[in-house]
Amino acid sequence: MDKQGKKKLKTGGRGPGWKSLGRAFLFLLLLGFALILRLGVSRWGLPDSRHYFSYHPDEIFLLLPSFGFATGDWNPHFFNYGTLYLYLVGIPAVLLGKVPPAGAFPQGLAPLYEVGRTVTVLLGCLTVIALYLSLGRQRFGLGLVSAFALAACPLHILNSGYATVDVPATFFVVIAFWLALWGAERPDGR
């Protein structure tokens, strides 16, 4: 029996593509799970006729610089949390026209909150992907279990529904971890 025949016996007639297809399916299932959970909490407590601001006290301070961005002032004048997240929310809000006019403040803030929360939801899902890719490089099971644990983590899900810097910071920590693992695997150490 030749090598091809032995390989077919070993894999049950399925080629190596089935294994990668199964992994891709599990990964997409995990990503859908993470996205559904995060989108489910992202609309909670949005400003409406009952209350002008959300229930999270920090969100408004991270969204206010968008008003300046809409008028052409790209200096956020607020540096307590760093500015990357302010720009990640402010630029799409300005481009999509979601920054309410000054006369609509605070009643018209819901669309701005939605942009900020959508950015955070996307970064939360990207964190699950980055964790899967960083740990799944060597062992698929480890990456899948770790990514599932993060996707189902109640605190990460809850914080993914707010326009705050916690989840984006976690995303960048996981990216740094991924790059550190990648650098450690290189034979030249660079």
Secondary structure by P-SEA (a helix, b strand, c coil): ccaaaaaaaaaccccaaaaaaaaaaaaaaaaaaaaaaaaaacccccccccccccccccccccccaaaaaaaccccccccccccaaaaaaaaaaaaaccccccccccccaaaaaaaaaaaaaaaaaaaaaaaaaaaacccaaaaaaaaaaaaacaaaaaaaacccaaaaaaaaaaaaaaaaaaaaaccccc
